[in-house]
Amino acid sequence: MPQEIEVWYLIPALRRELAKVLIGEYGMSQKKVSEMFMITESAVSQYLKSKRGYELRFPKTGLEEIRKTAEKISSGEGEANNLLYMLCVKFRGTEHVCDFHRKQDKSLPKNCDLCC
């Protein structure tokens, strides 16, 4: 199901990339990132070490969208989880996520439109 792909793979992968950018480029602490996303500091640490959210990787254009969102978060333009949700909506049904879904579920037809 597309919702399972989003919950188990997309959201963790987005959190991983956002944490990397917020900490690496904006100098935020793991504690601050954990508070913003309402997750534990150890979860942030696992995202940074690619122990969580590592299965789904993003193309260059996806990483650019994630960086734009990280910039909005760091500048206070919006609440982190709301902006994370907006990223999920942007990525939902994209070719990249659908290809990942097909790899997870071999029974999906090539012309699958579950997410659209």
OpenMM code with the backbone's topology and positions (N, CA, C; nanometers):
from openmm import Vec3, app, unit

residues = "MET PRO GLN GLU ILE GLU VAL TRP TYR LEU ILE PRO ALA LEU ARG ARG GLU LEU ALA LYS VAL LEU ILE GLY GLU TYR GLY MET SER GLN LYS LYS VAL SER GLU MET PHE MET ILE THR GLU SER ALA VAL SER GLN TYR LEU LYS SER LYS ARG GLY TYR GLU LEU ARG PHE PRO LYS THR GLY LEU GLU GLU ILE ARG LYS THR ALA GLU LYS ILE SER SER GLY GLU GLY GLU ALA ASN ASN LEU LEU TYR MET LEU CYS VAL LYS PHE ARG GLY THR GLU HIS VAL CYS ASP PHE HIS ARG LYS GLN ASP LYS SER LEU PRO LYS ASN CYS ASP LEU CYS CYS".split()
positions = [
    Vec3(0.0830, -0.1189, 0.0000),
    Vec3(0.0000, 0.0000, 0.0000),
    Vec3(0.0876, 0.1255, 0.0000),
    Vec3(0.0469, 0.2254, -0.0740),
    Vec3(0.1252, 0.3500, -0.0798),
    Vec3(0.1448, 0.4148, 0.0571),
    Vec3(0.0436, 0.4043, 0.1440),
    Vec3(0.0561, 0.4651, 0.2756),
    Vec3(0.1680, 0.4002, 0.3559),
    Vec3(0.1837, 0.2690, 0.3406),
    Vec3(0.2914, 0.1998, 0.4108),
    Vec3(0.4278, 0.2441, 0.3594),
    Vec3(0.4400, 0.2646, 0.2305),
    Vec3(0.5655, 0.3131, 0.1725),
    Vec3(0.5978, 0.4504, 0.2316),
    Vec3(0.4962, 0.5332, 0.2427),
    Vec3(0.5174, 0.6677, 0.2963),
    Vec3(0.5620, 0.6624, 0.4434),
    Vec3(0.4917, 0.5834, 0.5238),
    Vec3(0.5212, 0.5768, 0.6675),
    Vec3(0.6536, 0.5066, 0.6951),
    Vec3(0.6785, 0.3951, 0.6290),
    Vec3(0.7961, 0.3138, 0.6592),
    Vec3(0.9226, 0.3600, 0.5877),
    Vec3(0.9084, 0.4277, 0.4741),
    Vec3(1.0274, 0.4616, 0.3952),
    Vec3(1.0412, 0.6111, 0.3646),
    Vec3(0.9347, 0.6729, 0.3141),
    Vec3(0.9457, 0.8119, 0.2696),
    Vec3(0.9697, 0.9075, 0.3861),
    Vec3(0.8874, 0.9011, 0.4894),
    Vec3(0.9036, 0.9932, 0.6024),
    Vec3(1.0405, 0.9765, 0.6684),
    Vec3(1.0840, 0.8528, 0.6987),
    Vec3(1.2186, 0.8396, 0.7572),
    Vec3(1.3291, 0.8917, 0.6662),
    Vec3(1.3179, 0.8687, 0.5359),
    Vec3(1.4213, 0.9165, 0.4436),
    Vec3(1.4222, 1.0695, 0.4375),
    Vec3(1.3053, 1.1306, 0.4417),
    Vec3(1.2981, 1.2767, 0.4434),
    Vec3(1.3555, 1.3329, 0.5732),
    Vec3(1.3229, 1.2696, 0.6843),
    Vec3(1.3799, 1.3138, 0.8117),
    Vec3(1.5320, 1.3014, 0.8093),
    Vec3(1.5810, 1.1913, 0.7526),
    Vec3(1.7267, 1.1714, 0.7441),
    Vec3(1.7908, 1.2863, 0.6686),
    Vec3(1.7401, 1.3169, 0.5520),
    Vec3(1.7997, 1.4222, 0.4697),
    Vec3(1.7838, 1.5590, 0.5341),
    Vec3(1.6679, 1.5864, 0.5928),
    Vec3(1.6479, 1.7151, 0.6597),
    Vec3(1.7428, 1.7294, 0.7776),
    Vec3(1.7583, 1.6233, 0.8563),
    Vec3(1.8498, 1.6288, 0.9712),
    Vec3(1.9920, 1.6555, 0.9249),
    Vec3(2.0351, 1.5880, 0.8184),
    Vec3(2.1705, 1.6084, 0.7665),
    Vec3(2.1923, 1.7541, 0.7267),
    Vec3(2.0955, 1.8127, 0.6594),
    Vec3(2.1094, 1.9512, 0.6135),
    Vec3(2.1014, 2.0484, 0.7314),
    Vec3(2.0036, 2.0291, 0.8185),
    Vec3(1.9858, 2.1216, 0.9310),
    Vec3(2.1066, 2.1213, 1.0240),
    Vec3(2.1650, 2.0055, 1.0453),
    Vec3(2.2810, 1.9961, 1.1338),
    Vec3(2.4092, 2.0347, 1.0608),
    Vec3(2.4260, 1.9805, 0.9408),
    Vec3(2.5492, 2.0027, 0.8661),
    Vec3(2.5641, 2.1406, 0.8052),
    Vec3(2.4540, 2.1973, 0.7573),
    Vec3(2.4625, 2.3255, 0.6875),
    Vec3(2.4125, 2.4438, 0.7698),
    Vec3(2.3217, 2.4171, 0.8650),
    Vec3(2.2664, 2.5261, 0.9448),
    Vec3(2.3125, 2.5225, 1.0900),
    Vec3(2.3974, 2.4260, 1.1227),
    Vec3(2.4586, 2.4206, 1.2548),
    Vec3(2.3654, 2.3906, 1.3710),
    Vec3(2.2513, 2.3332, 1.3430),
    Vec3(2.1591, 2.2983, 1.4512),
    Vec3(2.2123, 2.1774, 1.5270),
    Vec3(2.1737, 2.1663, 1.6511),
    Vec3(2.2131, 2.0504, 1.7310),
    Vec3(2.1144, 1.9356, 1.7070),
    Vec3(2.1587, 1.8146, 1.7395),
    Vec3(2.0694, 1.6990, 1.7298),
    Vec3(1.9485, 1.7188, 1.8203),
    Vec3(1.9720, 1.7778, 1.9373),
    Vec3(1.8630, 1.8022, 2.0320),
    Vec3(1.7579, 1.8939, 1.9703),
    Vec3(1.8023, 2.0034, 1.9063),
    Vec3(1.7092, 2.0982, 1.8440),
    Vec3(1.6288, 2.0298, 1.7326),
    Vec3(1.6970, 1.9517, 1.6493),
    Vec3(1.6285, 1.8810, 1.5404),
    Vec3(1.5279, 1.7813, 1.5977),
    Vec3(1.5670, 1.7107, 1.7032),
    Vec3(1.4754, 1.6122, 1.7630),
    Vec3(1.3512, 1.6817, 1.8184),
    Vec3(1.3697, 1.7970, 1.8795),
    Vec3(1.2557, 1.8727, 1.9328),
    Vec3(1.1647, 1.9207, 1.8209),
    Vec3(1.2236, 1.9699, 1.7127),
    Vec3(1.1441, 2.0218, 1.6010),
    Vec3(1.0580, 1.9132, 1.5376),
    Vec3(1.1129, 1.7914, 1.5240),
    Vec3(1.0388, 1.6820, 1.4609),
    Vec3(0.9667, 1.5927, 1.5619),
    Vec3(0.9786, 1.6290, 1.6905),
    Vec3(0.9135, 1.5533, 1.7976),
    Vec3(0.9538, 1.4059, 1.7954),
    Vec3(1.0851, 1.3840, 1.7823),
    Vec3(1.1424, 1.2505, 1.7862),
    Vec3(1.2580, 1.2520, 1.8863),
    Vec3(1.3115, 1.1374, 1.9179),
    Vec3(1.4202, 1.1318, 2.0159),
    Vec3(1.5526, 1.1739, 1.9526),
    Vec3(1.6442, 1.2153, 2.0389),
    Vec3(1.7790, 1.2483, 1.9915),
    Vec3(1.8461, 1.1255, 1.9307),
    Vec3(1.8200, 1.0081, 1.9896),
    Vec3(1.8812, 0.8867, 1.9348),
    Vec3(1.8277, 0.8569, 1.7950),
    Vec3(1.7024, 0.8904, 1.7682),
    Vec3(1.6482, 0.8727, 1.6325),
    Vec3(1.7228, 0.9631, 1.5344),
    Vec3(1.7486, 1.0865, 1.5744),
    Vec3(1.8240, 1.1792, 1.4887),
    Vec3(1.9639, 1.1226, 1.4639),
    Vec3(2.0267, 1.0726, 1.5679),
    Vec3(2.1598, 1.0128, 1.5543),
    Vec3(2.1573, 0.8957, 1.4552),
    Vec3(2.0541, 0.8138, 1.4645),
    Vec3(2.0425, 0.7003, 1.3728),
    Vec3(2.0174, 0.7470, 1.2290),
    Vec3(1.9438, 0.8559, 1.2114),
    Vec3(1.9254, 0.9114, 1.0766),
    Vec3(2.0602, 0.9581, 1.0210),
    Vec3(2.1381, 1.0254, 1.1034),
    Vec3(2.2672, 1.0777, 1.0579),
    Vec3(2.3650, 0.9656, 1.0224),
    Vec3(2.3540, 0.8541, 1.0903),
    Vec3(2.4421, 0.7396, 1.0645),
    Vec3(2.3823, 0.6443, 0.9616),
    Vec3(2.2694, 0.6840, 0.9012),
    Vec3(2.1970, 0.6022, 0.8029),
    Vec3(2.1603, 0.4643, 0.8571),
    Vec3(2.1271, 0.4599, 0.9852),
    Vec3(2.0735, 0.3375, 1.0442),
    Vec3(1.9211, 0.3360, 1.0343),
    Vec3(1.8642, 0.4511, 1.0100),
    Vec3(1.7202, 0.4667, 0.9860),
    Vec3(1.7048, 0.5461, 0.8577),
    Vec3(1.6006, 0.5149, 0.7846),
    Vec3(1.5679, 0.5936, 0.6673),
    Vec3(1.6671, 0.5814, 0.5532),
    Vec3(1.7430, 0.4739, 0.5495),
    Vec3(1.8480, 0.4597, 0.4487),
    Vec3(1.8013, 0.3914, 0.3205),
    Vec3(1.6864, 0.3262, 0.3222),
    Vec3(1.6447, 0.2468, 0.2067),
    Vec3(1.6094, 0.3308, 0.0845),
    Vec3(1.5477, 0.4444, 0.1073),
    Vec3(1.5025, 0.5301, -0.0022),
    Vec3(1.6000, 0.6458, -0.0190),
    Vec3(1.6556, 0.6564, -0.1367),
    Vec3(1.7478, 0.7667, -0.1700),
    Vec3(1.6793, 0.8566, -0.2719),
    Vec3(1.7173, 0.9823, -0.2706),
    Vec3(1.6517, 1.0807, -0.3562),
    Vec3(1.7420, 1.1238, -0.4712),
    Vec3(1.6803, 1.1522, -0.5865),
    Vec3(1.7590, 1.2087, -0.6979),
    Vec3(1.7972, 1.3528, -0.6648),
    Vec3(1.8831, 1.4075, -0.7457),
    Vec3(1.9344, 1.5436, -0.7233),
    Vec3(1.8204, 1.6455, -0.7090),
    Vec3(1.7192, 1.6348, -0.7923),
    Vec3(1.6076, 1.7308, -0.7846),
    Vec3(1.5320, 1.7161, -0.6527),
    Vec3(1.5204, 1.5945, -0.6036),
    Vec3(1.4556, 1.5715, -0.4752),
    Vec3(1.5354, 1.6318, -0.3609),
    Vec3(1.6675, 1.6155, -0.3671),
    Vec3(1.7542, 1.6719, -0.2639),
    Vec3(1.7465, 1.8236, -0.2626),
    Vec3(1.7287, 1.8844, -0.3799),
    Vec3(1.7132, 2.0303, -0.3870),
    Vec3(1.5852, 2.0744, -0.3164),
    Vec3(1.4768, 1.9995, -0.3353),
    Vec3(1.3503, 2.0311, -0.2671),
    Vec3(1.3664, 2.0187, -0.1157),
    Vec3(1.4385, 1.9163, -0.0737),
    Vec3(1.4617, 1.8942, 0.0694),
    Vec3(1.5442, 2.0090, 0.1267),
    Vec3(1.6451, 2.0540, 0.0531),
    Vec3(1.7276, 2.1681, 0.0987),
    Vec3(1.6436, 2.2953, 0.1127),
    Vec3(1.5536, 2.3179, 0.0181),
    Vec3(1.4659, 2.4355, 0.0258),
    Vec3(1.3788, 2.4290, 0.1511),
    Vec3(1.3311, 2.3094, 0.1810),
    Vec3(1.2482, 2.2919, 0.3000),
    Vec3(1.3316, 2.3123, 0.4259),
    Vec3(1.4533, 2.2609, 0.4276),
    Vec3(1.5423, 2.2809, 0.5430),
    Vec3(1.5679, 2.4297, 0.5649),
    Vec3(1.5830, 2.5038, 0.4570),
    Vec3(1.6044, 2.6484, 0.4680),
    Vec3(1.4834, 2.7158, 0.5321),
    Vec3(1.3628, 2.6739, 0.4905),
    Vec3(1.2411, 2.7301, 0.5495),
    Vec3(1.2331, 2.6978, 0.6985),
    Vec3(1.2683, 2.5743, 0.7336),
    Vec3(1.2651, 2.5342, 0.8746),
    Vec3(1.3637, 2.6180, 0.9548),
    Vec3(1.4851, 2.6305, 0.9033),
    Vec3(1.5891, 2.7019, 0.9778),
    Vec3(1.5584, 2.8505, 0.9922),
    Vec3(1.4884, 2.9069, 0.8963),
    Vec3(1.4563, 3.0497, 0.9036),
    Vec3(1.3245, 3.0764, 0.9759),
    Vec3(1.2586, 2.9697, 1.0208),
    Vec3(1.1340, 2.9861, 1.0955),
    Vec3(1.0123, 3.0147, 1.0096),
    Vec3(1.0211, 2.9830, 0.8798),
    Vec3(0.9088, 3.0090, 0.7897),
    Vec3(0.7911, 2.9147, 0.8103),
    Vec3(0.8133, 2.8095, 0.8847),
    Vec3(0.7049, 2.7152, 0.9091),
    Vec3(0.7456, 2.6117, 1.0114),
    Vec3(0.6472, 2.5427, 1.0649),
    Vec3(0.6710, 2.4382, 1.1637),
    Vec3(0.7262, 2.3150, 1.0925),
    Vec3(0.8265, 2.2529, 1.1521),
    Vec3(0.9010, 2.1439, 1.0876),
    Vec3(0.8122, 2.0295, 1.0411),
    Vec3(0.7209, 1.9834, 1.1258),
    Vec3(0.6379, 1.8696, 1.0854),
    Vec3(0.5369, 1.9069, 0.9773),
    Vec3(0.4901, 2.0313, 0.9758),
    Vec3(0.4016, 2.0751, 0.8672),
    Vec3(0.4779, 2.0779, 0.7346),
    Vec3(0.6003, 2.1282, 0.7393),
    Vec3(0.6818, 2.1327, 0.6170),
    Vec3(0.7218, 1.9924, 0.5727),
    Vec3(0.7456, 1.9016, 0.6679),
    Vec3(0.7728, 1.7618, 0.6351),
    Vec3(0.6521, 1.7009, 0.5644),
    Vec3(0.5338, 1.7298, 0.6155),
    Vec3(0.4112, 1.6800, 0.5514),
    Vec3(0.4005, 1.7315, 0.4075),
    Vec3(0.4307, 1.8598, 0.3877),
    Vec3(0.4232, 1.9165, 0.2523),
    Vec3(0.5225, 1.8477, 0.1589),
    Vec3(0.6400, 1.8119, 0.2113),
    Vec3(0.7361, 1.7368, 0.1305),
    Vec3(0.6799, 1.6006, 0.0930),
    Vec3(0.6154, 1.5347, 0.1879),
    Vec3(0.5540, 1.4039, 0.1597),
    Vec3(0.4535, 1.4151, 0.0460),
    Vec3(0.3723, 1.5192, 0.0520),
    Vec3(0.2722, 1.5407, -0.0526),
    Vec3(0.3414, 1.5607, -0.1876),
    Vec3(0.4515, 1.6377, -0.1884),
    Vec3(0.5257, 1.6617, -0.3134),
    Vec3(0.5814, 1.5331, -0.3718),
    Vec3(0.6334, 1.4464, -0.2858),
    Vec3(0.6969, 1.3236, -0.3330),
    Vec3(0.5978, 1.2108, -0.3599),
    Vec3(0.4797, 1.2191, -0.3019),
    Vec3(0.3787, 1.1143, -0.3182),
    Vec3(0.3418, 1.1004, -0.4657),
    Vec3(0.3496, 0.9796, -0.5147),
    Vec3(0.3123, 0.9540, -0.6527),
    Vec3(0.4167, 0.9922, -0.7558),
    Vec3(0.5350, 1.0348, -0.7118),
    Vec3(0.6403, 1.0674, -0.8077),
    Vec3(0.6992, 0.9384, -0.8635),
    Vec3(0.7598, 0.9502, -0.9769),
    Vec3(0.8190, 0.8328, -1.0426),
    Vec3(0.9209, 0.7647, -0.9509),
    Vec3(0.9986, 0.8435, -0.8827),
    Vec3(1.1034, 0.7892, -0.7957),
    Vec3(1.0439, 0.7033, -0.6834),
    Vec3(0.9421, 0.7548, -0.6166),
    Vec3(0.8796, 0.6804, -0.5070),
    Vec3(0.8019, 0.5609, -0.5614),
    Vec3(0.7370, 0.5778, -0.6751),
    Vec3(0.6641, 0.4649, -0.7354),
    Vec3(0.7595, 0.3532, -0.7768),
    Vec3(0.8749, 0.3882, -0.8313),
    Vec3(0.9747, 0.2861, -0.8660),
    Vec3(1.0195, 0.2112, -0.7410),
    Vec3(1.0397, 0.2851, -0.6320),
    Vec3(1.0781, 0.2221, -0.5060),
    Vec3(0.9664, 0.1285, -0.4588),
    Vec3(0.8414, 0.1721, -0.4707),
    Vec3(0.7261, 0.0905, -0.4308),
    Vec3(0.7215, -0.0395, -0.5126),
    Vec3(0.7464, -0.0289, -0.6418),
    Vec3(0.7464, -0.1487, -0.7276),
    Vec3(0.8554, -0.2477, -0.6858),
    Vec3(0.9704, -0.1959, -0.6422),
    Vec3(1.0774, -0.2847, -0.5949),
    Vec3(1.0369, -0.3550, -0.4663),
    Vec3(0.9568, -0.2888, -0.3848),
    Vec3(0.9111, -0.3482, -0.2593),
    Vec3(0.7972, -0.4480, -0.2815),
    Vec3(0.7158, -0.4219, -0.3822),
    Vec3(0.5995, -0.5064, -0.4103),
    Vec3(0.6011, -0.5460, -0.5570),
    Vec3(0.6553, -0.6631, -0.5840),
    Vec3(0.6720, -0.7107, -0.7222),
    Vec3(0.5388, -0.7358, -0.7923),
    Vec3(0.4284, -0.7407, -0.7190),
    Vec3(0.2987, -0.7694, -0.7810),
    Vec3(0.2347, -0.6453, -0.8423),
    Vec3(0.2920, -0.5274, -0.8197),
    Vec3(0.2336, -0.4046, -0.8774),
    Vec3(0.2527, -0.4025, -1.0289),
    Vec3(0.1483, -0.3639, -1.1002),
    Vec3(0.1638, -0.3532, -1.2462),
    Vec3(0.2497, -0.2329, -1.2837),
    Vec3(0.3071, -0.2370, -1.4029),
    Vec3(0.3928, -0.1260, -1.4489),
    Vec3(0.3155, 0.0059, -1.4562),
    Vec3(0.1881, -0.0027, -1.4882),
    Vec3(0.1080, 0.1194, -1.5007),
    Vec3(0.0279, 0.1460, -1.3739),
    Vec3(0.0835, 0.1120, -1.2597),
    Vec3(0.0182, 0.1316, -1.1301),
    Vec3(-0.0100, 0.2805, -1.1083),
    Vec3(-0.1295, 0.3101, -1.0574),
    Vec3(-0.1651, 0.4490, -1.0264),
    Vec3(-0.2258, 0.4613, -0.8865),
    Vec3(-0.1838, 0.3748, -0.7953),
    Vec3(-0.2351, 0.3767, -0.6586),
    Vec3(-0.2118, 0.5100, -0.5898),
    Vec3(-0.0978, 0.5686, -0.6122),
    Vec3(-0.0598, 0.6918, -0.5393),
    Vec3(-0.1151, 0.8182, -0.6023),
    Vec3(-0.1590, 0.8105, -0.7224),
    Vec3(-0.1999, 0.9319, -0.7948),
    Vec3(-0.3422, 0.9714, -0.7662),
] * unit.nanometer
topology = app.Topology()
chain = topology.addChain("A")
for resn in residues:
    res = topology.addResidue(resn, chain)
    for name in ("N", "CA", "C"):
        topology.addAtom(name, app.Element.getBySymbol(name[0]), res)
